Amino acid sequence: MKNLVFVFASLMLISVIFSCKEEGKIKIGFLEPQLKTDRYIKETEYFTKKIEALGGECISASADEDDQLQIRQAKEMISKGVKVLVICAVNQNTAPEIVRVAHKAKIKVIAYDRLIRNCDLDYYITFDSEKVGELMANYVTKIKSEGNYILLGGDKADLNASLVKAGQLKVISPLINAGKIKIIYNTFIESWSGDNAKGEMKKFLDLSQEKPDVILASNDGMANGVIDLLKEYKLQGKILITGQDALLPSCRNIVNGYQTMTVYKSVKTLANQAAEISIKICRKEVVSDFNTTVSNGKKEVPALLLEPIVVDKNNIKAVVIGDGFLSEKDIYQN
């Protein structure tokens, strides 16, 4: 009988210890704008695995491009005891409410890939978006330094959209001033949407007498929408088209000759860095990862800007497949 009591007590003690360890895990909140594209799905997986490998617990949520839903999700995470919030904001102008609520609960906030404006934001982790635009423009101007250019920027509410376009204009402005390049259409596309880009380009092609030689599409989703349209007009492969994110449809379009290039931003690197910094913050360790500051309209926010990489048909295997983002079988399938 005494042995049974001892065994039972031992089991209870092990259970309590295990439970305490589980409860003692650092909880990190990870908020994505949507999970409709491979990029965001993979980021969530990478971030979650890294947090778990570092001994923490990740609570993630997707807002389906609804900024008010994202605010509610953040508040729910705060109520669950997260110690840091990592947010890829749906709307950078409404997300400051999340920062204010988090700070009241003494929780740090990291803006992930999209800056949150006009608030007391703690940290910012992203890629150099202006460099992204420069890489796009440098690539196509080496092929086509004269002709008609169209600029399709991302969503106006996203500062990254303005930065990418600024990078593009930095490169092509001297050629515009020299009369070599003519901008025949320049617009921003709501939600960085491929469907919206396709609609804008259809209106342009139907109404304009001018045809583009180059379309500086600021992401792959828009590039894919435009390429789908160009196929209807028998123009696929005849216009230089840029993008960013190395999404699967774009990588296939690149190897098939329909898209000229994309800019790869290693989401594995971005997610892992964000996870490591989050855990350091929770453990009150020195965070020396940041390499600059970025103004969000209220303060200079400590920021980590990572380097983007040009991808074309020549290095797609080494960069995109080599990083484990996509498989060779997926890209080169018949």
N, C-alpha and C positions, 0 to 999 in steps of 0.2 A: 504493500500500500504506500509505504514511504517512497519507494522507487517511482511509483506512478505519479505521486504528487510532485516529486523532483522533476520528472520528465515534463509534466504539464507546466510547471513553473518556468522551466528552461525554455520551453516552446513559447510561452507568453512573453518572456524576456526578449527572445530573438525577434518576435513579432513587433514588440514595442520599439526595439532598436531600429529595425528595418523601416518601420513607419516613420520614426523620427527622422531617419536619413532622407526618406522620400519627401517629408514635409519640409526638411531643411534645404532642399534643392533651390538654387537661385532660379526664379522665374523671370523670363524675358518675353516681352510682347513683341510680335512681329506682324505688322499691318501692311498688306499689299493692296493696290488699287483694284486688281482683278486677277483671275486665274484662267483667263481664256487663251492665253498664249504660253508657249513652251517656256519662254524666258521666266515668267513669274512663277510657274510651277516648279521649275528647276531651282530658282532662288530660294523658295520656301523650303525645298528639300535640303539644299546645301546648308542653309542657315540653321535649320532644325538639327541636322546631324552634327554640325560643329558645336552648337550649344550643348547638346547631349554628351559629346566627346569631352567637353570641358567640365562636365559634371553638373550642368544646369538643365533646366526644363524650358522648352519653347511653347508658348501659346500663340498660335497664328490665326489670322482671319483675312478674308478677302471681302472687299466692300462692293464689288461688282460696279465700280465707277460711280458709286453714290457717296458723296462727301458727308452727308448727314448720317448715313449708316456707319461710315468709318469713325465718326466722332462717337457714336453710341458704342461701337466695338471697343474703342480705346477706353471709354469709361468702364465698360464691363471688365476689361483686363485689369484696370487699376483696382477694381473691387476684388479681383481674384489674387491680388498681392504681387503683381509684377514689380520688379525693381528698376527696370529700364524699358522704355518704349522705343522701338525702331520702326519708323514710319516712312513708307513711300506714299506720299500724300496724293489723294485723288484731286484735291483742290488746295493749292498752296496758300490761298487767301482766306480760306475758312478753317484750315488746320491749326492756326494759332490757338483756337479754343482748346484743342487737345493739349497743347503745351501748357496753357494756363492751369487747366485742371490737374495735369500731371504734377506740376510744380507745387500746387497746394498739398498734394500727397507726398511731396519730397521725392518725386521720381524724375530721373533724367530722361531727356528725349534726344534721340539721334534721328535727324532727317536723312533718309536713305534714298539716294539718287535724285530726289527732288527737294530743293530747298523750301523750307517753310518760312514765309515772309513776315516781317513786321511783328516779331515777338522775341521773347528772351530765350531763343533756341540754344540748346547746350552744344550740340555737335552736328557736323554735316559730313557725310561720306558719299562720294560719287566719282564719276569719271570727269575728265576735263572736257566739258561740252563744247567750249569754243574750239578746242583742238579737234574735236570730232568734225565740226564744220570745215575747218581748215584742211583736214585730211581728205574729205570729200572733194572739195574744190580743187585742191592741188592735183588730185588724181585725174579728174576729168579735163582740167585745163592743159595738162601735158599731152592729152590726146586731141582735144578740141579747144584751141585757144581763141578761136573766132566762131561766131555764130549766135543763134538764138537760144537763150537760156530761160528756163522756168524754175522758180524757187517755190517749193512746197514745204513750208515750215510746219512744226507741230502745233499743239494747242496753245493758244495765247495765254492761258492761265498757268502754263508751265514755264518757269524761267528757263529751263533747258532749251525750250524751243527758240527763244530769243538768242540764247548763247550760241546755239548751233548756227543759226542764220547769221549772226555777227561774224562767226568764224568763216563762213562761206563768203560773205561780202568783203572781209579783210583781204581775201585772196583775189577775188574777181574784180573788185573796184578799180584797180589800176587798168585792167583790160577794158572795163566799161568806159572809163575816162579817155582811153586811147581810141575808142570807137571800134574796138574789135569784138566785144561782146555786147549784145543787146538783150536786156531783160524784157521779155514779152509778157510775162505774167509772174506775179509775186504775191503769195497769200499764205495765211496760216490755216491749218486744217483742224477742226474741232476733234478733240479726243485722240489725235494722231491716227485717225481712222482710215483704213484702206478703202472702205465704202465711200466715205466722204471725199477722199482724194480722187477716187474714180469718178464721182459725180462732178467735182470741180473740173477735172480734165475733160470730161465729156462735153460740158458746156463750152469750154474753151475751144476744143477741136471743132465743134459744130458751128461756132459763131465766128471764129477767127480765120483770117486768110493766111496767117503765119503758122508755120510748123516749127516745133522745137528741135534743136540739135542735141540739147542736154536738158535733163530734168533732175535738178538737185532735190530729190525727195529726202526728207530728214530722218526717215526711219524705214525699216523694211516693210512694215504693214502698209504704209502709203505706197511704197514702190510696188508691192504685189498688186494692190488695187489698180494702179496705173498700168502695169504690164497686162493684167487681165483685159483692160480696156483696149490697149494697143493691139492686142490679138484680134479684136473685132475689126480694127481698122487696117489690119495687115501691116502694122508698123513695128511689131515686136522684133527686137534685135537691131533696129535701125536708129534708135535713139539711145544715147548714153544715159544711164539711170543709176543714181546712188542710193544708199540706204544705211541703216545702222541696226545692230543687234544680232546679225547672223542667224536670223530665223530660218527654219527648215525650208519653207517655200522659196525664200530668197537665195539660199545656198543652191537649191536645185536650179533656180533661174540663172544663177551665175555660171554654173557648169554647162548649162544649155545655151548660154550666150544672150539671154534676155535682159539680165541685170549686169551692170558693169562692175560694181564693187559694193562692198558693205564695210561698215566699221564694227569690229568685234570688241565688245567690252566684256571681259571675263566675269560673268556673274558669279562664278565659283569664287574668284578672288574677292569680289565685292562683298558677297555674303559672308565668307569666312572672316574677312577683316572686320566687318560689322559685328559678328558674333564674338570675336576675340576682344574687341574694344568694349563691348557690353559687359562681358564677364570681368574684365579689368576694372571697369567703373564700379561694379557691384562689390568687388573685393577691395576697393579703395587702393588699387595699385596705381603706379605712375603710368599715365597714358602718353607715350611719346610718338604715337603713330602719325599725328597730324602734321602736314607739311606746309600749310598756309592758313589764311583766314579768308572768309567770304562775307561780304555785307548782305544782310537780309533786309535792310531798310531800317533796322533798329540798332543792330550791333554787328561787330565783326565776329563772326562765328568760327571757332576752330574747325578746320576742314582738312579732309584727306582727299586729294584729287589723284585718281589713278590714271594710268596711261592707256588710251585706246589704241587699237591696232588695225591697219588697213588689211582687208581680206579680198582677194580676187581668185580667179581660177587657178593661179599659179601656187598659192600658199594655203589654200583652203584645207588641205589635208593636214599640213603641219600645225596650223593654228587652231581651227575649229574642231577638227577630229582629234588632234593631238591633245587638246585641253579636256577632251571627254564630253564636250557640249553636245555634239551630234556624232552619229556613227557613219562610217563610210557606206554601209549598206543603205541607210536611210537617204543619204544625199544622192547616191548614184543608182538608185533603184530605177528600173525601167518604167 
